[in-house]
Structures are given as C-alpha cells and as structure tokens.
Amino acid sequence: HAIANSVHVAAVNRVGTEGDIRFFGSSFVADAFGNVLARAGEGEGVLVVEIDLSMNESVREGWGFFRNRRPETYGALTRRIPAGRTPKALGYHMPAEWEPHDAVWLSWPHDTETFPDLARVEAAYIEIIAALRGSETVNLLVVSDMMRTRVEAILDEEGIDAGGVTFQIVDYADVWFRDYGPTFVANRETGSLAMVHWIFNAWGEKYPELMRDTRIPLTMNRDMALSVFTPGIVMEGGSIEVNGRGTVITTEACLLNPNRNPDLSREDIEAYLEAYIGAGHVIWLKEGIAGDDTDGHIDDIARFVDPTTVLCALEENEDDVNYATLKENYEILKRSTDQDGTPLTVIPLPMPGAVGGEDRLPASYANFYIGNTVVLVPVFGHPNDEVALARIRQAFPDREVVGIDCTAMVPGFGAIHCISQQQPSVKPSRPR
C-alpha cells in the first residue's frame, strides 16, 4: 500500500516478543519490480540500502493500483501540477509526427486471441518494418530470445536486412504501443529528449490482463536513461493528435470518460495537456467511430498533416452508423483554428465502409503512420482504398505513401498508428 500510494518507507527488522505479539524478523527491502536488494540479519535494526524511490509514483500503475485504497491513511493521489517541473516549464513539447524521427517503436504480435489470423498480421508487420527500417531505426519488442530468432529468420526469408532493427526483449501483453508506450517530448534548444509516462489502464479497465503493459516505459528507460515525467493521470497516445506548435485535437468521449480520470474536469485535462505535451490550445471533437473499444481515439478520426491542415474521416453513406458522428466532428474542425487563430484547412478522408460485418470493426484510413520518408496507410480491400491513398499522397508529396493490408489486424481493434510510437529527433526540424 505504501508504494501503491507513492509513500516512501524504510524496513525495520524486529525480533522477539512484545506482549502477545511475536516478531520473526526476516525483513527485506525490494525495488519497485520485486527484486530483493537487502535482507535483514538475525538482530533488530533498520535496513539501510540504496533504492531508486523515484519510481514509486509510477510503479503503482503497473500493479493496477489506480486509486488510493486507504484514503484515511494516505493523502489523495490527485495533486496540483508541480509548477516549474513540467515538460513545458522545462522547454519540452511533443513534436508533430511528420517531424524527423530517430526511431519507431513496435511490439511483435503474438496473441492469437487478439489476432486470430496471426500469420497475416505478422506479414503486415514485415511490410511495415521493411518500409521503415531504411530511414529510422526500428526498435522492436519481442518477449523472448526464441521470438527474436524467429523474427530474424522471417526477415531473412523475406530478404530484409535486420541491420536496421534493434530487438528489445521485454515481457509485454499486447502490441498497442501507441497507448501504453511513452509520449516522447523534445527540447531542441538543449538537444534533450524525455518521456511522459501516463497511466495506462487498458482503456477504462476493459482488459485487466493488459493493464501490466503500463510499466513498459519504465522498462524501456533502463537502457535509454531519459528524464521521465509522471503526470499521474490516465492517458493513451492514440487519444491525442498534435501539430507540434501548441494545438492538440482529442475527443470528449475518450478524455472526459469517467473510466479514465473521473475526478478531473475538462479544464483539468486541458491544463495537463498544456503542461505535459506543450499544447495549450485544445480542440474537442465529440465521439469516435463504431467498433472502437478505446471510447473514441482521435487517430481514427482526424490527423494533422501540417500545422494548419487536418485530414478528417468522413462517411459518405447516410445510412452508415458513422455518418452523423463523423459529420459533426468534421463541422467542428471546419469552425476551428490553430493556437494562433488561423483557421484550419480540413480535407475529408473517406471511410472503408462496414468492415467486419455485424461485428463492426474500427477500420479507418486515418490510422496511418507518418515516417521520415514514407506514410504507411491501412487498407481493407475496399474501393475507397485507392481514393484514400490518393488523398494522403496529395497531403504528403515529399513522402512515399504505402498501403498496408490491415484486414487481419483490425479485428484486434487497431491498425498501424495504434501499434507504433515515433521517437522524435532532438535536432531542429524541417518546416512543413
């Protein structure tokens, strides 16, 4: 409970008896991951050991302690944003996705419950890696040496040089790196990179078995050794879309959902977004698309392609369940401006129809990933595939636009943007 509530404690070894109570000793100190750092001897005493207490605020998330279990004993977890110690106060911000990357992070798929047709999802991953590895390092999480060997063999079989792939052996539950991974923030004046470690609660505690992936950023940082900012609130990377200049687009259905941060108001969320990703101008859309179990992630709806231009999903079929929702979001964007008051240019992006039949799946062309030299777009075997690719090519004339078949991936309720997370370069970016 002490670690779960961010309280620092020391271990005292007691032996002998006190009234009816008998003390057996055997006290120990463990780190946040359960590794025993010191054990007590046979006598009474205080254990003295070096331990990184900075992780206490974050580790409770990995244990599923998202609320104060003993409010009468410990102070409330929700606290004011610490002035002067936030990313924005220290000169950091979240760059736009089209700005230069040093790397992209992915997790290799392995769960047949998430992906019944796992072989086809693996094939899509191979295409993604092949398209990205030449222009940005691919940091690929695998769960074991055996999986690494197998992936290397697949790459070799496909004639793809694994030289641009850096394997990271990590215990992870699923592949949705956009949501459980860190949000990288950059300070280009000092040439510094840092990460924001949000709480990941598996989209409102819908999937308890996936909630342990909240610890992935801390695991990554054992090697990266970056500064880590811990806001202490629930947030997923797929719920925020930035232009890198101070504007973020999100949805009310997701960020104001009581299954995320029930004690935070709209104004509170806006304050966190400004303090931790440097986006003080928030554009609130309404709901997400049908079949989206994240409660309405923005990366299926609207994407910045330059500081004042947005590609926005729009359903043309008036009988489709997404028609009214997407039209409302589109109209909100048409009335919106950037952080400087400049009206946004909003370009409609078609939808791929009802993928999944009666069990509607969250298929959207907006779930693309912007790499250094390519844009990877999910396609679904629909006539609108080519229309969407052409529109995205117009938005990115300096990049190759590649369609990736995601018909086997989207039954897991996500696509290319959901499985990826860019690591921005701290070098000055080229304008768009």
C-alpha positions, 0 to 999 in steps of 0.5 A: 500500500505504501508504494501503491500510494507513492509513500516512501518507507524504510524496513525495520527488522524486529525480533522477539516478543512484545506482549502477545505479539511475536516478531520473526524478523526476516525483513527485506527491502525490494525495488519497485519490480520485486527484486530483493536488494537487502535482507535483514540479519538475525538482530533488530535494526533498520535496513539501510540500502540504496533504492531508486524511490523515484519510481514509486509514483509510477510503479503503482500503475503497473500493479493496477493500483489506480486509486488510493485504497486507504484514503484515511491513511494516505493523502489523495493521489490527485495533486496540483501540477508541480509548477516549474517541473513540467515538460513545458516549464522545462522547454519540452513539447511533443513534436508533430509526427511528420517531424524527423524521427530517430526511431519507431517503436513496435511490439511483435504480435503474438496473441492469437486471441487478439489476432486470430489470423496471426500469420497475416498480421505478422506479414503486415508487420514485415511490410511495415518494418521493411518500409521503415527500417531504411530511414529510422531505426526500428526498435522492436519488442519481442518477449523472448530470445526464441521470438527474436530468432524467429523474427530474424529468420522471417526477415531473412526469408523475406530478404530484409536486412535486420541491420536496421532493427534493434530487438528489445526483449521485454515481457509485454501483453499486447502490441498497442504501443501507441497507448501504453508506450511513452509520449516522447517530448523534445527540447531542441534548444538543449538537444534533450529528449524525455518521456511522459509516462501516463497511466495506462489502464487498458482503456477504462479497465476493459482488459485487466490482463493488459493493464501490466503493459503500463510499466513498459516505459519504465522498462524501456528507460533502463537502457535509454536513461531519459528524464521521465515525467509522471503526470499521474493521470490516465492517458493513451497516445492514440487519444491525442493528435498534435501539430507540434506548435501548441494545438492538440485535437482529442475527443470528449468521449475518450478524455472526459470518460469517467473510466479514465480520470473521473475526478478531473474536469475538462479544464483539468485535462486541458491544463495537463495537456498544456503542461505535459505535451506543450499544447495549450490550445485544445480542440474537442471533437465529440465521439469516435467511430463504431467498433472502437473499444478505446471510447473514441481515439482521435487517430481514427478520426482526424490527423494533422498533416501540417500545422494548419491542415487536418485530414478528417474521416468522413462517411459518405453513406447516410445510412452508415452508423458513422455518418452523423458522428463523423459529420459533426466532428468534421463541422467542428474542425471546419469552425476551428483554428490553430493556437494562433487563430488561423483557421484550419484547412480540413480535407475529408478522408473517406471511410472503408465502409462496414468492415467486419460485418455485424461485428463492426470493426474500427477500420479507418484510413486515418490510422496511418503512420507518418515516417521520415520518408514514407506514410504507411496507410491501412487498407481493407480491400475496399474501393475507397482504398485507392481514393484514400491513398490518393488523398494522403499522397496529395497531403504528403508529396515529399513522402512515399505513401504505402498501403498496408493490408490491415484486414487481419489486424483490425479485428484486434481493434487497431491498425498501424498508428495504434501499434507504433510510437515515433521517437522524435529527433532532438535536432531542429526540424524541417518546416512543413 
